[in-house]
């Protein structure tokens, strides 16, 4: 019996590493493309279960590597611009757009079952109702603009060439292995050490989704038949303010931390007005998927993980 081959780009990042770890745990045939031969701290303990291919998405060798791997399922998670200070427009275009173009070009010569491009809720811009896949993309920053361009390119290639390629627009994922500069991971790490928590605006809103639900969405999609070029929101359908979420973390972790409001500059992509909430009706209907973890349950699991693994960040 042939074993399906899973190929990941961006596997050393937060979302990619969690997907790779799940696949490795489930004893799947996992391949990752990496610019470095050695996997980083997120995957170091499962590296024996993963096949690493040292190649850049912009490399002329990519076609040869893809032909050798012959992937069935491709999870494209490489991204630039999701972290603070990743704001070079040249890098945004090179890594996100040109890298995707080269990857799809390489894949065209090899039949595959499904390609999932990882988009972002930042593609929507400011909305005053739930964000729906049919809404016009009106991004308000370079990251959102470039991610929108990638989504449209994937959609065009899928429809014109009848290729099984779709896009997941991820909302605010959190959980184990999240980068230490991200909102929830930074608050949790401070809370479990009873350190002062410095937060910007109380009223910024996000649709926070636990990482295991995100992983489920990717793997579940492999079992479904959807039209080429479809776009799906991957969120919970519920939004929370920064204030509510911070106070939940303090309460759930039984922390003695004091919250200091308004002492940091708001990040460029933070929104204080409107909504930042996924309309998940399409994902529920077509993918038969929805998030299982409430914010409280996801935060409890995140807090527990960081208590045990905070040394990874020291």
HELIX and SHEET records of a PDB file:
HELIX    1   1 UNK A   14  UNK A   25  1                                  12    
HELIX    2   2 UNK A   44  UNK A   49  5                                   6    
HELIX    3   3 UNK A   62  UNK A   69  1                                   8    
HELIX    4   4 UNK A   89  UNK A   91  1                                   3    
HELIX    5   5 UNK A   92  UNK A   98  3                                   7    
HELIX    6   6 UNK A   99  UNK A  107  1                                   9    
HELIX    7   7 UNK A  121  UNK A  123  5                                   3    
HELIX    8   8 UNK A  142  UNK A  161  1                                  20    
HELIX    9   9 UNK A  183  UNK A  192  1                                  10    
HELIX   10  10 UNK A  211  UNK A  221  1                                  11    
HELIX   11  11 UNK A  242  UNK A  252  1                                  11    
HELIX   12  12 UNK A  281  UNK A  286  1                                   6    
HELIX   13  13 UNK A  295  UNK A  309  1                                  15    
HELIX   14  14 UNK A  310  UNK A  313  5                                   4    
SHEET    1   A 7 UNK A  50  UNK A  54  0                                        
SHEET    2   A 7 UNK A  29  UNK A  34  1                                        
SHEET    3   A 7 UNK A   5  UNK A   9  1                                        
SHEET    4   A 7 UNK A  73  UNK A  76  1                                        
SHEET    5   A 7 UNK A 114  UNK A 120  1                                        
SHEET    6   A 7 UNK A 165  UNK A 170  1                                        
SHEET    7   A 7 UNK A 231  UNK A 234  1                                        
SHEET    1   B 2 UNK A 172  UNK A 174  0                                        
SHEET    2   B 2 UNK A 208  UNK A 210  1                                        
SHEET    1   C 2 UNK A 197  UNK A 199  0                                        
SHEET    2   C 2 UNK A 259  UNK A 261  1                                        
SHEET    1   D 2 UNK A 205  UNK A 206  0                                        
SHEET    2   D 2 UNK A 240  UNK A 241 -1                                        
END                                                                             
